[in-house]
Structure formats: structure tokens, C-alpha cells
Amino acid sequence: MSKRIAIIDLDTPCFAASAVAEKRSILVTHKPSNIQKQFNTRTDFKSLLKSKNKLDRLEEYEIVDHQEPEPIENACYTLKRMIENYQEAIGAEEAMFFISGKGNFRDDLDLPNKYKSNRTDMIRPLLLQDVRKFATLKYRATVTNGYEPDDAIIFTAYDLKRRGYEPVIISIDKDSLAYSGLLLYNQDKPEKGVIEIPNFGSLWIDDKNKVRGIGFIWYCFQHLLGDKTDFFCPTDICNIKFGEKSAYNLLKDCKNETEALQVVVDQFKKWYPEATTYIAWNGKEYTKNYVELLDLYFKCCRMKSHEFDELDFVEFVDQYGVKL
């Protein structure tokens, strides 16, 4: 039996352990009277206003986030227990760790909106940087510069598999569901255990009326839909309304990779029948045809299959005999 190796992106557990080790609340100031009061959440405060029929006077209040961290040791202990639990759950004999460093090539992509720029105002745990430093040293993590840990865990897993090992990706990221042949453990859904991602896979609508998927077709779905979390959408430039059910309906009857990829290509061709000019996030003007836009959004939604993968969409589709 081949050696099982856990492949772990430390960014998520570091954030989680840091967040657990602090108490968050909001300090609300009534500007006309300067009276202050603390609430657990904005929802609690708005509920109070609503009960007093004063929700329409929300502009009279100033809301400031308040964070009170516990000792750093608490966060580090939580992180260690999380890592131990992950490895024990999958029966890993070894583990490899990755953590984000400087730069990400996707930050420089000439998108209408800068990649992940919607996260700039997100509140980060006060202990996060200290926990990241601890984790990097404790687990001898590989620091990824120029690309994301998400890229590294995918191409490392493929490399280990080619060398005869049994790598298991430990991630809650839905993007990880798109990489055929890899093993995945979702720490938020431990009851499912370790699953093997199928080659082509499938799409379905869950009991909450949301589209879910796994395998190659899940990547195709993401290429068509984009990702609100990462702040990119292929129809931002053409300004056409296109939701997850639209993407699902286009792909649901596809039987193989070639069919699904052809659907993606044909849809971009419909959105952008002629070269389109737009202003990118950096203020520069670009003119791109549908193939160039396919490539642009491919670089957003697809992770590297090897360290030097340039994520060239034309080369990618050529493997499947798809016509551009």
C-alpha cells in the first residue's frame, strides 16, 4: 500500500484558529447624543432598532468593530489540534504544508475588477499574522510566492500521485472539487470521509436549490459562471445576466470533457462575437476577442497542474480536440 500524505493549505486553518481566539463585538455611538453601547453583532443592533421602529434612523449611529484577542497560545493550540485531527481522520503518515507568501499572478490579470479586491475591507483576526508565523515554522510550510497555495496543493498532489504516493488534499475550497483523480477530504464535512474526484463528474441541484458539482464538469461550470468570492465574472464585460442555473442548463446533458469544453467555448463566442474593448481595474484600456477572454477567465478559475503551468487555455483545449 502506498504512503498516504496529507496536503494542507495552512491559510484557512490559520484564519480559523485566529478567529476562534478572539471575541468580536461592535461599539455603537448615537451621534446626536454621543451615547455608546456595545452589541455582539450588527444584526443584534438592527433588531433592536427594528423593535423600536427606528430602523429608518440608522444613519444617526456610528458603528465600530471591536476585537479582543485571547493569548496567542490559545490560537496556536487550536491550530495544532486542527492539524492533528485532519491527519488522524485520513490516516496520513506524513503531511506537506503550504502558506501564502508575496504576490499572486492573478492580481495582475487585466480583469474589469481586480482579482479578490472585494476582500480588502474584510475584518481579519488580530492574531492572524502571529499564528501564520508560528505555523510556517512549526510545520516547515512551503511559502508560495507568485501564486496561491491552492495552486501548490493541486500540482503537488498530482506530482506525488505520479510518483506512486497517495496524496489527500485537505480543503474546504469548492475549487478543489474540479481536479480529476485526486483524493479530497473536506474538513467541514468529515462524515463523507476521503473521496476520489471522478474524471468527468457531474452537476446537480441540492436541497437548497443550489448547483453543486464535482469533477471536470465542475471546472467548466466555474469557467462559465465565475466566482463571486474571488470577484470575477465572465459576463462583467458584456454586461449580460447569467446565473448558476443558466450555466447548469448548458452543461447538464454533456457526456464528456470535449462536449463540456465546447459548450464553454461556444458560450463565450455568443457573449463576445466581436473583439470587445473595456477598461480594466488598473485604468488601462484593453481590446480582446472571445479566445483571449476565455484565456483570461481560465487563469482565474483553474489551478496550476504543475509548478510551471502557464494556464494557457488554447493549449488546454487542444488536449480535448475542442474547436475554438
Stockholm file with secondary structure:
# STOCKHOLM 1.0

chainA/1-324         MSKRIAIIDLDTPCFAASAVAEKRSILVTHKPSNIQKQFNTRTDFKSLLKSKNKLDRLEEYEIVDHQEPEPIENACYTLKRMIENYQEAIGAEEAMFFISGKGNFRDDLDLPNKYKSNRTDMIRPLLLQDVRKFATLKYRATVTNGYEPDDAIIFTAYDLKRRGYEPVIISIDKDSLAYSGLLLYNQDKPEKGVIEIPNFGSLWIDDKNKVRGIGFIWYCFQHLLGDKTDFFCPTDICNIKFGEKSAYNLLKDCKNETEALQVVVDQFKKWYPEATTYIAWNGKEYTKNYVELLDLYFKCCRMKSHEFDELDFVEFVDQYGVKL
#=GR chainA/1-324 SS CCCEEEEEESHHHHHHHHHHTEEEEEEEEETTTTEEEEESCHHHHHHHHHHTTCGGGGGGEEEEEEEEECCHHHHHHHHHHHHHHHHHHHTCSEEEEEEEEEEEGGGGSCCSSCTTGGGTTCCCCTTHHHHHHHHHHHTTCEEEEESCHHHHHHHHHHHHHHTTCEEEEECCCGGGGGSTTCEEECTTCGGGCEEECCSSCEEEECTTSCEEEESHHHHHHHHHHCBTTTTBCTTTTTTCCCCHHHHHHHHTTCCSHHHHHHHHHHHHHHHCSSCEEEECTTSCEEEECHHHHHHHHHHHHCCCSSTTCCCCHHHHHHTTTCCC
#=GC SS_cons         CCCEEEEEESHHHHHHHHHHTEEEEEEEEETTTTEEEEESCHHHHHHHHHHTTCGGGGGGEEEEEEEEECCHHHHHHHHHHHHHHHHHHHTCSEEEEEEEEEEEGGGGSCCSSCTTGGGTTCCCCTTHHHHHHHHHHHTTCEEEEESCHHHHHHHHHHHHHHTTCEEEEECCCGGGGGSTTCEEECTTCGGGCEEECCSSCEEEECTTSCEEEESHHHHHHHHHHCBTTTTBCTTTTTTCCCCHHHHHHHHTTCCSHHHHHHHHHHHHHHHCSSCEEEECTTSCEEEECHHHHHHHHHHHHCCCSSTTCCCCHHHHHHTTTCCC
//
